[in-house]
Amino acid sequence: MSAARIAIDGELNIYRAADLKTLLLGELQRSTSLEVDLAGVTEVDSAGLQVLMLAKQAARADKRELRLTGHSPAVLDVFELLDLGAWFGDALLMAPRKDH
């Protein structure tokens, strides 16, 4: 087993949740470490967030590593709103945000 990397682009929502769940859990089974690049994510809803949380829980349960990287503005908005940075345990690299 080895490390793997997946980039998610576009919407991370209910319409893609089942496919993304299959993709993430499948990669976790084949890899000891999985990096998920979220830089291309344009929208996140609760179903998309649940997929990320399920993948993180599955990784912990199997003593594997799942890292989220490249947090897009859409991802950062949801993580900040729900205060999830610490739960995922990933470094959120973000520039100071400007109020609109």
N, C-alpha and C positions, 0 to 999 in steps of 0.2 A: 504494500500500500504506500501511497505517496501523498503529496500535497496537490490540491487542485484549485482552480480559480474559475469563477463564473461571473459574468457581467450581466446585470439585469437592466434592460432598457425599456423605456415607455412606462406604461401604467402597471402598478403593483396593486391590483384591485380584485374584486370578486370575480370578474370575468376571466382572469388569468390565474387565480389562486390555485385551482386544482392542478394545472400544468406545472406551475412553479413549485408546488409542494412535491410533486413526483420528481421533478428535476433536482431540487435541493436534497431531498432524502436519499435519492439514488446516488448522488455524488458523495454524500456523507458515508454511505455504505462502502464505496470504492476507495475512499481516501481517509487518511488519518487527520488531515487538516484541510479545511475548505475556506477559501477567501471569497466573499461575495461582494463584488463592486457595485455600489448603488449610485454611482455618479450619473447614470443615464435615466434614473427614475424620475418621471414627470408628475406622478400622482400616487398617493398611498391612501387606501381606505382601511377599514377595520379588518377585512378579510385578508388583505395583503400583509398587514401587520401581524395577524395571527399566524400566517405562514412563516414569517421570519421568527416569531417566538417559538413555534413548534420545532423549527429546524434547530434553533439554539438549544432547546430542551433535549431534543434527540441527540445532539452532539454531546451534551453534558452527560446524558445517561449512558452513552456508549464510550465515554472517556475519549472523545475526539474533540478537535478544535474547530470552531466556526467563527470566523472574523468578518465583520462588516466593515467595508472601507468605502472611501469616495462618496460619502453621504451627500446626496443632492439637496438643494434647498427644500424640495418637497419632503424628503425624508427628515431633514433637520427640523422642519416645522412640526411634524408629528411627534418626533422624539422629544422635542422641547415642550410641546403642549402636554404630553403625557408623562414627562420626566422619566424617560426610558433609557437614557444613556448609561446609567449605572447598572440597570438590569441586564443589558446586553454586555456590559463590561468592555466595550470597545472604545478606543480613543476617538473622540469626535473632533476631527481637525476642521476647524471652521474659522474664517476670518471674522473680525468684529462685524456684527450685523448692523445695518443702517435702518432706521425707522422710515417707513414710506410715507 
